[in-house]
Amino acid sequence: MLKGPLEWLGDFPSAGWHLTAQQLRKYASNGRPFPENRWLAASCHSAEELALAEQMGVDFVTLSPVQPTLTHPDAQPLGWEQATRLIAGFNKPVFLLGGVGPAQRQQAWESGAQGVAGIRAFWPDEII
């Protein structure tokens, strides 16, 4: 999965793409930007963005932030209850992100998520 400007799609013809929330908002009305044999994911933070992701035909989303996070200290966390409600209304796989890691995997599954995603929770600080 790659993340970057959609203009790069032609340079990486077999890569899947992870859209930012900004890209999702900008391009959702255009539909899926490439064939369904390539993975398409999107970063979502609200019910509105989940609806846009569904409209675009994504294969899965990340939903964040669930809890407070060091990388986005000003972001308002969804919390587990809100994340669970949002997941229940979405019919594609959801990976939770933001203040979660392997220790929250069971709670994520119980909320209806496919799993958890992250950077700091999985990699030591000296690698990041």
C-alpha positions in Angstrom: 0.0 0.0 0.0 1.3 3.4 -0.9 0.2 6.8 0.2 0.8 10.0 -1.8 -0.7 12.2 -4.6 -3.2 10.4 -6.8 -1.1 11.7 -9.8 1.4 9.0 -8.8 -1.0 6.1 -9.6 0.4 5.7 -13.1 3.9 5.4 -11.8 2.9 2.4 -9.6 0.5 0.4 -11.6 0.3 -2.6 -9.3 0.3 -0.8 -6.0 -2.6 -0.4 -3.6 -3.4 3.1 -2.4 -4.2 4.5 1.0 -6.1 7.8 0.7 -5.8 10.6 3.3 -9.1 12.0 4.6 -8.4 15.1 2.5 -8.0 13.0 -0.7 -11.2 11.1 0.2 -13.2 14.3 0.6 -11.8 15.7 -2.7 -12.2 12.6 -4.9 -15.1 10.6 -3.4 -17.7 11.9 -5.9 -15.5 10.7 -8.8 -15.7 7.0 -7.6 -13.0 4.5 -7.3 -9.8 5.9 -9.0 -8.6 2.5 -10.3 -9.7 -1.1 -11.0 -10.9 -3.3 -8.2 -7.9 -5.6 -8.5 -5.9 -3.1 -6.6 -6.4 -2.4 -2.9 -7.9 0.9 -2.0 -8.1 2.2 1.6 -8.9 5.5 3.3 -8.2 7.3 6.5 -11.5 8.1 8.3 -12.3 10.1 11.4 -16.1 10.5 11.3 -19.4 9.1 10.1 -19.3 11.5 7.1 -15.9 10.2 6.0 -17.0 6.6 6.4 -19.9 7.4 4.1 -17.6 8.9 1.5 -15.3 5.9 1.7 -18.3 3.6 1.1 -19.4 5.8 -1.9 -15.9 5.6 -3.3 -15.8 1.8 -3.0 -12.8 1.3 -0.7 -11.7 -2.1 0.4 -11.1 -1.1 4.0 -10.5 2.0 6.2 -8.5 3.1 9.2 -10.6 4.9 11.8 -8.8 7.2 14.2 -7.9 8.4 16.6 -9.6 6.0 19.1 -7.5 7.2 22.0 -5.2 10.2 22.7 -2.0 9.9 20.6 1.5 11.5 20.7 1.5 12.1 17.0 -1.7 14.1 17.0 -2.1 15.6 20.5 -4.7 18.1 19.4 -7.0 15.6 17.8 -10.2 14.8 19.6 -10.2 11.0 20.3 -13.4 9.1 19.3 -13.3 6.8 22.3 -14.3 3.1 22.2 -18.0 3.7 22.4 -18.1 6.1 19.4 -15.7 3.9 17.4 -17.9 0.9 18.0 -21.0 2.8 16.8 -19.2 4.0 13.7 -18.0 0.5 12.9 -21.5 -0.9 13.3 -22.8 1.4 10.6 -20.0 0.5 8.0 -19.9 -2.6 5.9 -16.2 -2.9 5.1 -13.3 -3.9 7.3 -12.1 -1.2 9.8 -8.7 -1.1 11.4 -8.5 1.2 14.4 -5.6 3.6 14.7 -4.5 6.3 17.2 -3.5 5.4 20.7 -4.0 1.7 20.1 -1.7 -1.3 19.6 -1.4 -5.0 20.1 -2.6 -4.7 23.7 -6.0 -3.3 22.5 -6.4 -6.0 19.8 -9.1 -7.9 21.7 -11.0 -4.8 22.5 -10.9 -3.8 18.9 -12.3 -7.1 17.8 -15.1 -6.8 20.4 -15.9 -3.4 18.9 -16.3 -4.9 15.5 -13.0 -3.8 14.0 -10.8 -6.1 11.9 -7.8 -5.2 14.0 -5.5 -2.4 15.0 -2.9 -0.4 13.1 -0.2 2.0 14.1 3.4 3.0 14.1 4.7 3.7 17.6 2.8 0.8 19.1 4.6 -1.6 16.8 8.1 -0.1 16.3 10.7 1.1 18.9 11.3 4.8 19.1 14.8 4.5 17.6 13.4 3.1 14.3 10.7 5.7 13.9 
